[in-house]
């Protein structure tokens, strides 16, 4: 991997400190999540040398400065509020003014609920990187963590795969894999992100089948 540019090494601890100061007790959107988003974004940057790594790094670390709960009526405003707060804090720290708009857009466009289309390669990379963390083994753990906080059951008692009922991820955690997560690969903004997403989704679909077999006692 190419060694980080000096400005990335200089700014990374500042971004991490800003994120830590705004952190709450949400284990699905903690410092580990931010680090994973940056690592995924860094991997995607390797396919897009035209992108600005500093913009991508800043947005990766600061996209959850305002993290409203999933069931908060204002949830869709989280990314816009995060973008505004990031812009203010970065300006105070002397972040390059010419890149503030790009960072703010990448932050506001990362959110699924905000439904803001990313118009720059940096925003596309950050959106993909954030969504990649909802897939695979870590994404599965995050899904059940969030569902537990919202009081959702693990799965429907007799029909976990929704063979004879409508899917309802507001009631059953397992349903979320099909209702939302299975759609993420096709929503990816970069080819590399789509490939990574499909690989991680495969793990979730295998888990779903294995879970249902154990849940119903048909795994023997």
C-alpha positions as semicolon CSV with decimal commas, in nm:
position;residue;x (nm);y (nm);z (nm)
1;X;0,000;0,000;0,000
2;X;0,122;0,350;-0,081
3;X;0,245;0,529;0,234
4;X;-0,002;0,794;0,354
5;X;0,058;1,146;0,237
6;X;0,186;1,377;0,514
7;X;-0,141;1,570;0,529
8;X;-0,335;1,249;0,593
9;X;-0,102;1,152;0,877
10;X;-0,133;1,502;1,023
11;X;-0,511;1,524;1,003
12;X;-0,611;1,169;1,097
13;X;-0,567;1,211;1,476
14;X;-0,757;1,538;1,460
15;X;-1,049;1,376;1,281
16;X;-1,048;1,091;1,532
17;X;-1,047;1,339;1,822
18;X;-1,339;1,532;1,676
19;X;-1,537;1,210;1,635
20;X;-1,452;1,092;1,986
21;X;-1,575;1,421;2,135
22;X;-1,915;1,366;1,973
23;X;-1,940;0,994;2,050
24;X;-2,237;0,846;2,235
25;X;-2,308;0,495;2,360
26;X;-2,411;0,349;2,023
27;X;-2,187;0,049;1,974
28;X;-2,286;0,018;1,608
29;X;-2,156;0,367;1,530
30;X;-1,850;0,382;1,752
31;X;-1,483;0,454;1,684
32;X;-1,441;0,104;1,541
33;X;-1,710;0,174;1,282
34;X;-1,533;0,493;1,174
35;X;-1,200;0,313;1,141
36;X;-1,359;0,039;0,931
37;X;-1,529;0,292;0,707
38;X;-1,196;0,465;0,650
39;X;-1,021;0,132;0,578
40;X;-1,287;0,041;0,322
41;X;-1,272;0,389;0,173
42;X;-0,894;0,360;0,151
43;X;-0,933;0,033;-0,039
44;X;-1,176;0,199;-0,279
45;X;-0,942;0,496;-0,324
46;X;-0,690;0,258;-0,478
47;X;-0,932;0,223;-0,771
48;X;-0,992;0,598;-0,799
49;X;-0,668;0,797;-0,808
50;X;-0,868;1,101;-0,918
51;X;-1,035;1,123;-0,575
52;X;-0,908;1,349;-0,295
53;X;-0,796;1,121;-0,008
54;X;-0,812;1,399;0,251
55;X;-1,176;1,473;0,170
56;X;-1,256;1,102;0,189
57;X;-1,072;1,058;0,518
58;X;-1,241;1,359;0,677
59;X;-1,588;1,243;0,575
60;X;-1,516;0,884;0,682
61;X;-1,433;0,992;1,035
62;X;-1,690;1,271;1,071
63;X;-2,000;1,132;0,899
64;X;-2,165;1,037;1,231
65;X;-2,093;1,352;1,434
66;X;-2,470;1,375;1,483
67;X;-2,605;1,023;1,527
68;X;-2,978;1,021;1,592
69;X;-3,137;0,685;1,686
70;X;-3,293;0,476;1,410
71;X;-3,641;0,538;1,552
72;X;-3,597;0,914;1,597
73;X;-3,845;1,110;1,378
74;X;-3,557;1,337;1,272
75;X;-3,326;1,050;1,177
76;X;-3,315;1,158;0,812
77;X;-3,159;1,488;0,922
78;X;-2,859;1,327;1,093
79;X;-2,624;1,348;0,797
80;X;-2,713;1,709;0,717
81;X;-2,653;1,807;1,079
82;X;-2,327;1,613;1,079
83;X;-2,217;1,796;0,764
84;X;-2,290;2,136;0,917
85;X;-2,110;2,051;1,240
86;X;-1,812;1,906;1,055
87;X;-1,784;2,217;0,840
88;X;-1,782;2,442;1,148
89;X;-1,530;2,235;1,341
90;X;-1,298;2,182;1,046
91;X;-1,297;2,553;0,966
92;X;-1,196;2,632;1,325
93;X;-0,908;2,385;1,295
94;X;-0,776;2,540;0,976
95;X;-0,888;2,270;0,735
96;X;-0,839;2,380;0,370
97;X;-1,140;2,598;0,294
98;X;-1,151;2,492;-0,070
99;X;-1,226;2,134;0,038
100;X;-1,497;2,204;0,296
101;X;-1,784;2,181;0,047
102;X;-1,660;1,842;-0,075
103;X;-1,634;1,705;0,279
104;X;-1,979;1,836;0,371
105;X;-2,137;1,683;0,063
106;X;-1,970;1,346;0,122
107;X;-2,105;1,346;0,477
108;X;-2,461;1,447;0,395
109;X;-2,482;1,205;0,101
110;X;-2,360;0,899;0,293
111;X;-2,692;0,841;0,467
112;X;-2,947;0,588;0,342
113;X;-3,237;0,769;0,509
114;X;-3,139;1,116;0,383
115;X;-3,165;0,997;0,020
116;X;-2,916;1,257;-0,108
117;X;-2,750;1,149;-0,433
118;X;-2,369;1,165;-0,422
119;X;-2,238;1,386;-0,702
120;X;-1,863;1,355;-0,647
121;X;-1,632;1,056;-0,650
122;X;-1,538;1,130;-0,289
123;X;-1,904;1,115;-0,182
124;X;-1,955;0,794;-0,377
125;X;-1,659;0,631;-0,207
126;X;-1,770;0,735;0,142
127;X;-2,126;0,617;0,081
128;X;-2,001;0,279;-0,040
129;X;-1,756;0,245;0,249
130;X;-2,024;0,318;0,508
131;X;-2,267;0,071;0,352
132;X;-2,001;-0,198;0,333
133;X;-1,991;-0,194;0,713
134;X;-2,356;-0,302;0,714
135;X;-2,263;-0,623;0,531
136;X;-2,055;-0,929;0,614
137;X;-1,988;-1,065;0,962
138;X;-1,945;-0,726;1,126
139;X;-2,254;-0,594;0,954
140;X;-2,450;-0,891;1,087
141;X;-2,337;-0,819;1,441
142;X;-2,427;-0,452;1,400
143;X;-2,770;-0,546;1,265
144;X;-2,858;-0,756;1,568
145;X;-2,712;-0,496;1,804
146;X;-2,931;-0,221;1,659
147;X;-3,236;-0,446;1,646
148;X;-3,187;-0,540;2,011
149;X;-3,174;-0,176;2,113
150;X;-3,500;-0,121;1,927
151;X;-3,667;-0,418;2,098
152;X;-3,711;-0,630;1,786
153;X;-3,737;-1,009;1,804
154;X;-3,459;-1,216;1,651
155;X;-3,693;-1,380;1,400
156;X;-4,053;-1,485;1,341
157;X;-4,123;-1,784;1,567
158;X;-4,245;-2,025;1,295
159;X;-4,155;-1,866;0,961
160;X;-3,810;-1,704;0,993
161;X;-3,754;-1,693;0,615
162;X;-4,094;-1,529;0,549
163;X;-4,208;-1,805;0,314
164;X;-4,576;-1,754;0,396
165;X;-4,590;-1,401;0,535
166;X;-4,484;-1,049;0,449
167;X;-4,136;-0,944;0,553
168;X;-4,132;-0,710;0,851
169;X;-3,794;-0,590;0,973
170;X;-3,965;-0,357;1,217
171;X;-4,062;-0,667;1,414
172;X;-3,804;-0,930;1,320
173;X;-3,430;-0,870;1,300
174;X;-3,360;-1,148;1,051
175;X;-3,599;-0,994;0,799
176;X;-3,368;-0,692;0,768
177;X;-3,124;-0,895;0,562
178;X;-3,373;-0,922;0,277
179;X;-3,566;-0,600;0,335
180;X;-3,260;-0,374;0,320
181;X;-2,917;-0,533;0,325
182;X;-2,966;-0,754;0,019
183;X;-3,037;-0,440;-0,184
184;X;-2,713;-0,264;-0,096
185;X;-2,481;-0,421;-0,357
186;X;-2,688;-0,287;-0,646
187;X;-2,693;0,054;-0,482
188;X;-2,316;0,079;-0,463
189;X;-2,166;0,375;-0,643
190;X;-1,834;0,217;-0,745
191;X;-1,754;-0,111;-0,919
192;X;-1,506;-0,207;-0,649
193;X;-1,760;-0,132;-0,380
194;X;-2,020;-0,345;-0,556
195;X;-1,783;-0,640;-0,576
196;X;-1,697;-0,614;-0,207
197;X;-2,065;-0,576;-0,117
198;X;-2,170;-0,884;-0,312
199;X;-1,902;-1,093;-0,140
200;X;-2,017;-0,978;0,202
201;X;-2,385;-1,021;0,120
202;X;-2,316;-1,383;0,031
203;X;-2,208;-1,444;0,389
204;X;-2,532;-1,294;0,521
205;X;-2,748;-1,508;0,294
206;X;-2,568;-1,825;0,403
207;X;-2,610;-1,723;0,766
208;X;-2,982;-1,658;0,711
209;X;-3,038;-2,011;0,585
210;X;-2,831;-2,166;0,863
211;X;-3,006;-1,956;1,126
212;X;-3,348;-2,063;1,002
213;X;-3,250;-2,430;1,005
214;X;-3,133;-2,410;1,366
215;X;-3,430;-2,193;1,464
216;X;-3,675;-2,452;1,332
217;X;-3,471;-2,754;1,438
218;X;-3,423;-2,884;1,084
219;X;-3,043;-2,864;1,080
220;X;-2,979;-3,227;1,179
